[in-house]
């Protein structure tokens, strides 16, 4: 609506005394606001403009900028050909393949140029957008008006370059303090806030502060937790399905180890493993990996880096975690890491055979190998604890709920919003009680057994923290390639 004294005559010139340059700018911006863009070239989502030389959405723009800023090394857990999905599934995208696709499309820092894009670029964009619009109108949208004019791809018929946002995008709602250096784990959570939506139609099940009151709410939360677990940890369901096959592979692995040991003993006689100090001295003087210790170390390091990436992806999508600040999430992860890992991998351990294998049998280790790095004071209790979990015969739902409960204990690390996290844990506990009431004749007895295991593993955690500190003292010089593992090992409980 025009203000007093600034009305226009029909077909005549405006009586406004504003400079003509302002009118031209307003017309240019108005044109930009109605320009249709094809979908994001990276993920297929709603594009917001040209960013780093390519039409992308805000989330992919921010992801690429932060990849450049933090110089983070991403590892693909598949075959480096992962599908990069649209909005609802973007959170579970493989970061390595997402970054690779950004590069393959031509996104680069050198593509950021000031100015406006040419009529040729404008025409090509409109033609592509209309083609997509005819095929699927739901994929198209007019870019939203941005607070800063520099963030919007303004259009002109006289200038020749794209206007690219060169200023940092808004920080996530819970960004870590600017004056604090980011740890490798914290850097993983410096994603655009828009990516904190879960892959299902609703947002990460925000979970209000009100208690769950009906069976439908319990069912939805349990189903969502299990679905998140299936997405990030599909091997857990396979472990439960193929328990007998895993046991068969454990026995076969044990027999192979036993045979090799007998043959080695006949050839060279009985030998005691060298100490850590002796190994390091021999390695420093000769470069010889005497008993494959370095090979075992690197195998474990690579596995742990991948495992921690999985862990971080899980915390990004599970119900209730969307509104927890990255500072608290990273502290919860470090405090819960060993226990969380144990409840997802106990099936792979055999205390009786003194070994553990991967679910597909491709990797294995023994107590003897672990003793090269860790004291028996940690190795023996850890293997013994897995026996107690075997006897529980946990269901897929129980594993998902117990891991969520483990992740939300607030008494073992410093947190900014402990009350918020405690309320979330109470909801997980309510879901566990509901699940047990459905599946057990005596749910209170089952609940007691589960809580007892959660209490027992606390003692194991304290032993683990001390073992990790000693491990870092002895092997920290080899940790440079495994920053996430090193950060987890560095945790000290309170």
N, C-alpha and C positions, 0 to 999 in steps of 0.2 A: 504494500500500500504506500502510495507517495505521500510525503509529508506536506504540511502547509506551505504554500508558495512554490511548490515544485510539480504541480500537475502538468500533464501534457495535453496539447491540442491534438485531436485526431488527425493524423497525416502530417502534422507539423513537427517542428524541431522542439526538443526538450527545452524547458525554461530553466533547467538546473544549471547552476554556475560551476559545477564540478569540471575539472580539467578533462579534455578529450582523451588523454592517455588513460585515465581511470576508466572511462567508458570502454576503451579498446580492451583493457585488461579484464574488465567484467565480462565482456563478450567472449573473450578467449577462454576464461575460466568456465563460463557457462557451457561453451562447446565441449570442454574437457569433461564436464560432469555428465554429459549425455553420451559420450563416446563408449560404444560397446567394445568389450575386449574378448578375445577367445579365451578358453580355459588356461589355467596355469600350465606351462610347458613341462614342468617337473612332475607335479602330482595330479594334474587334471582338475584341480579345485577352482574356486572363484578367483580369477586374476584381479589384481589391483593396479597394475601398470607395468612399465618397463623397469626392471631392476637388474643391475649388472649386465645390461645388454640383452636381456631376455624377458619376455612377458611371464610373470610369475605372480603367485599369491603373496600375501604379507608374510605368512609363516615360512615359506620357502626362501623368500628374500632374507628374512632374519636368520634362518638356519645357515644360509651361505655366508652371510656377513660374519656370523660368530665362528664359523669354521675357519674363515680367513684370519679373524682376530686371535682366536685361541690356538690356532695351528694344531687342533686336536687330531690324533690319529684314530680313525675308526676301523673296526675289524668286522668283516662280513662273516656271519656264522653259517652262511650257505655256500653257494658256488659263484658268488659275485654277479648274480643275475637276478636279484630279488626285484619283485614288482614294487614300484613306488606308487602308493595308493592315494585316493582322494581324502577329503577332510576327515570323515569319520574313522578312517583306518590309518591316518597319517602317523599317529602316535606310535604305532608298532612297526613303522617303516624301518628298514635297515639303514642306519645312518651312512654306512660306507657306500652303499649302492645309490643312496639319495645324492650324496656329494659327487659321486662319479657321474651321475646323470646331469647334475648341474654343470660340471666341466664339459661333458660331451655336447651339451647344448650351446656352449660358448660363453657361459657366465664367467666373468673375470673382473678383477679390480680395474684393469685397464679399459674395460668397456664403460666405466662410469664417466659420463661427459656432461658438461653443463650446456644448456641451450634447449632448443625445441626440435622435435623430429619433423622430417620433411613430409611433403605431400605424398611422396611415393610410399614412405613408411606408413603414413596415416591410411592411405588407400589400401595397402596390403593388409593392414590390421582389420579394417572394416570388412573387406571381402572375406577374410578368414572367419571373422566373427559371425557374419551373416550365414556363411556355410554351416557353421556349427549350430546357429540358431534354428535353421531349417530342419536339421536332423534331430535336435533335442533342445527345446527352448529352456528347459530346466537348468541347463549348464551355463546359461548366459545371465549376466547382470551388468548394470551400469556401475562403474566404480564408485564407491562411497566418497563423499566429500571429505578431504583430509584437513586437519587443523593447519598444517603448514603447506603453503603453495608449492614448496620445493618437493613435497612428497608426491605430487600429482603430475602425471604426464601431460602437461599443457600442449596444445596443438596450434600450429601456425602454418600458413601456406608460404611463408617467406623465409623462414629459418630452416636449417638443415640437420639439427642434431636433437637427440632425445634429452629431455630433462630427467635426470636420474636423482633420486634421493641420496644425498651424500652425507646426511646427518644421521646419527643413530636413531633407531626406532625406539618407541617407548619401552622402558624396561619392564620385565615381568612384574606382576603385582607384588611379588615377594622376593625382590632381588636381594642378593647378598651385598653387604656394605661395600661401597665403591673403594674405600681405603684399605680393604682387606684383599690380599692376593688370593686368587681362586686356586683351590686344590684341584687335582685331576678329576675327583669325584664331583665337586661342586660345579666344575665347568660343564659337566654332562647335563646339569639342570638349568643352565642358562639358555633355555629355549624360549622361543616366542610364547607368550601366555596363551595364544590361540591354539597351540598344539596340546594344551592340557585338557582336551576333551576326549572322552573314551570312544572306542570304535563302534559302540552301539549307538542307536538313535539318540538316546538321552545323554546328557553330559555326565561324565564320570560319577554318576549317582552321588550327588552332593551330600546326601545324608544330613538332614537338619538336626538341630540339637535335641529335638523331641525324641523320646524313646520309641522304638518300633512297637506297634500295638496289635497288628493283625498278622495272620499267617501268610498272607500274600506278600507283605513287606519282607518277612523273613525269607520266604522262598526266593524273592527277587534278588535280595542281597547275596544269598548263598549261591544262586545260579550265576550271578555276575562275577563273583569271586572265582568260582570254578572255571568260568569261561576265560577270565583273564589269565588264570594259571595255565589253561590249555593253550592259549595263544603264545605265551612266553616260554612255558615249560612243557611242551608236548611229550617230552620223554617220561614225565612222571606217570602219566596214564599208561604208557607202554611198559614201564617197570611193573606196575600193578598187574597188568594183563599177562606179562610173560615172566612172572616170578619163578616158575619152575624151570624155564629155559635159562634164566639168569643163574639159578643155582647149578644147573648142569654145566654152564660155562665156567662157573667158579671152581667146580670140582676138576674139570679138565685143565684149567689154568694151574691149579694146585699140583696136579700130577705132572704137568710139564716142568714146573719149577723144581719139584722134588727130583725128577730124573736128571735135570741139568746139574743140580747140586751134587747128586751122587757121582755123576761122571766127572765133574770138576774135582771132587774130593779124591777120587781114585787117581787122577792125573797129578794133582798138586798137593794132595794132603789137606788136612783140615786147617783153615786159616781164619783168623779173627779180622773183622773189618777194621780198617784204619780209622783213627780218630779224625775229627774235623781239623784239628791243628796239623796233624800229619799230612792229611790230604792237601790242605792249602799250601803247605811247604813244598810238597812234591810237585803240585801244579805250578807254583811260582817258579820253581827251579827248572822244570822240564816241559811244562805245558801239557803234560799227560793227564788225561781224564781217567785216572787209575781204575775206578770201579763204576764207570758210567754215571758218576754222581752229578756231573754238570749236565749231562743229557737228561737225567731225571728232573733236575732243577728247572731246566728250560721247558720241558714238557708240562710240568706243574704250573709254571709261570704263565704260559700261553693259555692253559685251561682256566686258570683263575681270572685272567683278564676277560675272557669270554663270559665266564660265569658272573662276574661283577657287572658287565654290560647288561646281561639278562636281568639281574637283580634290579638295576636302575630302571630298566624298561617296565618291569613289573610294578614298581612303586609309582610310576607315572600314570598307570591306568587303573589301579585298584580303587574300589569305591571309597570315597571319603578323603583321599590323599590330594585331590586337586587343590584344596584350599590350605594345605600345610606348606609353610614356607620352605624353600630349598635348604636353608640352614638346618632346620629341624629334621628334614628328610635324610640328609646326608649323615647327621649324627645318629639317627635311629638305625640307618643301614649299617654303620660301622659297629654299633653296639650289638646288633642282632645278627650279624653276618654268619657267624659260626653256627648258631642255633637254627637259623633259617635254612642254611645249607644242609644241616644234618637231617632235618625233617623232610627234605626233598630227595635225599640220596642214601638214606640208611639201608635201603633194600640192596644196594650194590656191595655192602660189606658182609663179610663172613668172619666172625670172631673165631669160630671153630677152625677154619682153614687159614686164618691169619692173613687174609688178602681182601682186596676190593677190585672190582672191574667196572668199566663203563657199561651202560645198559645194552650196547650192541657188541660188547666184547673186544672193541678195537684198542682199548687201553686197560692197563692193570697196574696194580702196585701191591706191595706186601708190607707187613710190619717191619720186616728186615730193611727194606728200602727206606721207609719212613724214619727208622731209627738212625739213619745216616744224617738226618737233619733235625730230628726232634727227640727229646728225652722220652724214655719209656713211661715216665710219670704222666705224660700226655697221651701217648699212643695207646697204651693198654686200657685206660679208662674210656677212651673214645670208642675203641672197638667193642668193649664190654657194654657200653650204653646202647649201641646199635642192636644188640641182642634183645634189650627190653622193648625197643620199638617194633622189632620183628614180631614179638609175641602179641602185640596189640592188634595186628592186622588192620591197620588204619585204612579207611575209605578215602576216595579222592576228595570228597567234601570235607572230611575231618582234616586232611593234610592242608587244604587251602585255608580253612578257618584257623587252624593252629599256627600256621605261618603268619597269617595276618595278626593274630594275637601276639606272637613273638615280636613282630615288627613294631608294636605299639606300646611296649613297656616303657614307662617314663622315668624309672628310678635309677637308670644306669648311665645317663649322659645328660649334659646340659642342654636344655631346650628353651625356646622362647615362648612357646604356647603349649605347655604341658597339659593344661586342663582340656584343651581342644582335643588333644591326642588321647587322653584318658577317656573322654566321652566316646570317641570313636572305638576304642578297644571294648568298651562296655557293650556297644552294639554287636561287635563280633562275638563276644561272649554270649549275648542273648541268642544270637543265631546258632551258636554251638549247642546251647541248652535245648533250643527248639529242635534242631536236627537229631539230637540224642533221644529226645522224647518221642520222635517218630520212628526211630530205628532200633531201639533197645527196650526190652521189657523192664530193665532196671536202669534207667538213664542216670540216676544219681551215682551209682557204682561206676559206670563208665566215665562219667565226668570226673570223679575222684581219681581214677587211674590216669586220665589225661593230664589233669592239673599236677598230679604227682610227678609226671615226666617233665613237665615244664619247670617245676621246682628243682628236680634233680639235675637238669642240664645247666642250671645256674652254677652249680659247683664246678661242672666241667668247663664252663665259660671262664671262670676265674683261673683255672689251670691253663687254659688256652691262651689267655692274655699274657701270662708269664712266659709260656713257651714261645709265643710270637716275639716277645721282646728279646729273648735269647737268640732266636733265629735271626732277627735283624742284626744283632751284634756280630754274629758269625758270618752271615751271608749277605749283609746289606750292600756289599761292594758289587754284587751281581744284579741288583734290583733296578738298574737304570732303565731296562727295557719293559719293566712291569710296574708302572706308576700307580695303577689302581690297586693292585695287590699290595704294594708297599704301604699305601694309605690305610688299607684295611688292617694290615699287620701292626700298624703304628698306634692303633686305638688303645687307650688306657682307661679302664673302667673307673668309676668314681665310688 
